[in-house]
Amino acid sequence: MSDQVLTKEDFTSDQEVRWCPGCGDYSILAQTRKVLPQLGIPKENIVFVSGIGCSSRFPYYIDSFGIHGIHGRAPAIASGIKLANPDLKVFIVTGDGDGLSIGGNHLIHLFRRNIDVTVLLFNNRIYGLTKGQYSPTSERGKITKSSPFGSLENPFDPIKMALASGATFVARSVDREPKHLAETIKMAAEHVGTSFVEIYQNCNIFNDGTFESLTDPKIKKDNIVVMEEGKPYIFGKESDRVLAWEDGSFSVNMHDEASSSLVHSLANSNSSVEFALAELTMDEHKPTPIGVFRKINKNTYDGLLTKQVENVKEKLGSGDLEKLLSSGNTWEIK
Amino acid sequence: MENGVITAGLEKYFNPETTEEVKVTEGTHAASYAVGLARVKVISAYPITPQTSIVEKLSEMCASGEIDAEFIKVESEHSAMACVIGSESTGARSFTATSSQGLALMHEELHWAAGARLPVVMVNVNRALGAPWNIWADQSDSLAQRDTGWVQLYAESNQEVLDMVLQAYRLAEEIMLPVMVNMDAFFLSHTTEPVAIPKQHLVDQFLPGYNPKFKMDIKDPRAFGGLATPDRYMELRYNIQKSMEGALDLIPKIADEYDAIIKRHHGGLVEEYLTEDAEYLLVTSGTITGTSRIVVDAFRNKGIKVGLLKMRVFRPFPVKVVQESAGRAKKIAVIDRNISFGQSGIFFNELKSALYNLETRPLINGYVAGLGGRDVTPSTIEKVINHLIAAEKGEDLIWMELNYESDEI
């Protein structure tokens, strides 16, 4: 591999991008292409794995290795890739259908194991590829082709799911916030362990405007709180409100320079704060947090596995299959 | 023609006495209307192209109160099949639909539905399996489920889809085995054709309510799905086989009864077209059949005795009927829109095996065509017949119209 500096063009494949005009996926693709050269990883060491859904067309559009896999199974395929070749940087691109519906089981076990891969979950709160049925993140009461009188199901919050299952990096961004999105993807990609980014993504055909309160420039500042390291949770058009930590939950106070409020600190955070921040998402009277909810360092499964194999080899020597087969509970029939 | 009005000339296709209305509808919706007419109580499904519009329509019909059924949308096809296994166990007539990868994901549960003797009816839209991804017509998905204990039926037209679903419930509930109704992706699923919707009271007469001998009933508590030790298991398998064999007699009977009430008949186990004196016999299933009829006519006009055998039933395999019908011909061509890797087309293989015990065996050729939704045109079928006429000995596997042949993997 030469030392040439890569650009986003180097990660742009020759495939025509086939999402609907106006789809939020274009923004995620553009920011990912921008971030990839900054990681300093050779193209041939990068793999994108996807399942099924609009999001899962992603590997076609990145000039790297890619697998358009089976519905919901991207985390399992990616786990195999990473364990077989730990030198690879592995990305999983999935959506609220692929990752939380049919593949929900794989995703939680990926988080639990803390395998060193990065998950980008495009959440548009709808099944887009199959043309507009409600998904596991669709709000209750949503009217879709599969719920003509309103969905009766409670939605998943992917952030809470990732936190609860033990992902070591958990973040959220929005397709319409390109700078924030690029920074978040970069942080996630650089994290060692399972990193998870939920990306709010507008499906302008089947669920247009689902995140409008978070993207409309006139009102978004009242509805989003950006979690920034070392800063209090200030939000509002006039930066006049703040989240205050009281008795284990957040309440909204007027922001007064004199008052002291909790500061976002990933190093000193704890699960109560992380979950309390995540809880704000579903609370219509409180702003939706974007940014990093959790970043902690823990042993990765792939790291531990490599170590375990080395240790055992050191202790017992390289294995001998022939010996193993004739050891333990064996007996001779006479 | 407008929906609901049978205009002059159409009576020969649609009996005004038995038809509520004629809808111009795609294959998926023809299946949905049949499910409504069958008074199904529980529907569970997960979307997959090109099946999705079946359950979308049903979801609409449930929500609007047009049909009195529970619609349960689940998180995968595996769960959809599990869900109808549950609902059938309580004695509720149930339905699901899927395609391709979705059917493959259900595999484990397919065995369970059959083993538990639950008469689930499922529509499968025949679509190719990945990798590489392909959403178009191919029968490899359903044929891969050959040994699961499901009856497998194959439809040629949207009207046949509707009629077949209704007959499938009758059959399933008589033999207590699940039935899969198959239609080709896009050629049927997304193609609109006029379809006669039969009158509800006539359907009710043909298909009475479902009342199983065993069901989950708090007044009559029983355990389900227990362990069967080696001294019991084999007999239970024998029973399934006996019921499958019974289906061979029942399918034509049910088709006749349907004809008596609804006045429409698509054939029993097979449909024979100009087979009586045929020297050359074409064997097809699904939509390739419709195209083949035209080609057979063209050969007949030239004085060449070509006949057509349409396979409507794959499981149980109608060995006797095939022996009688195909055994009369000199040469047989089987066209398969599927392939069993390392062997041949799957219908071909079954047919060849069925003919083995005949005293005089016809020459039989296997042609694989149209995989992954590639068109099988009249010219393709013409080539098949010409090849067959010229053939001097049988060949198991002839690939039709490959764009290129390569030795590379």
Contacts between the chains, C-beta under 8 A, distances in Angstrom:
chain1	res1	chain2	res2	distance
A	52	B	101	8.0
A	68	B	131	8.0
A	68	B	133	6.3
A	70	B	101	6.7
A	70	B	130	7.3
A	71	B	76	7.9
A	71	B	101	6.2
A	71	B	105	7.7
A	72	B	76	7.0
A	101	B	46	7.8
A	101	B	75	4.2
A	101	B	76	6.7
A	102	B	46	7.1
A	102	B	75	5.9
A	102	B	76	4.0
A	102	B	77	8.0
A	102	B	105	7.9
A	104	B	75	6.7
A	127	B	47	5.9
A	129	B	49	7.5
A	130	B	47	3.9
A	130	B	48	7.0
A	130	B	49	6.2
A	130	B	52	4.9
A	131	B	52	6.9
A	133	B	47	5.3
A	133	B	52	7.6
A	133	B	56	7.4
A	133	B	73	7.2
A	134	B	73	7.5
A	136	B	75	6.8
A	145	B	56	4.8
A	145	B	59	6.8
A	145	B	60	7.6
A	146	B	47	7.2
A	146	B	55	7.2
A	146	B	56	6.5
A	146	B	59	5.0
A	146	B	73	5.2
A	147	B	59	7.3
A	147	B	63	7.7
A	147	B	73	7.5
A	148	B	59	6.4
A	148	B	60	5.5
A	148	B	63	4.0
A	148	B	64	7.2
A	149	B	63	4.6
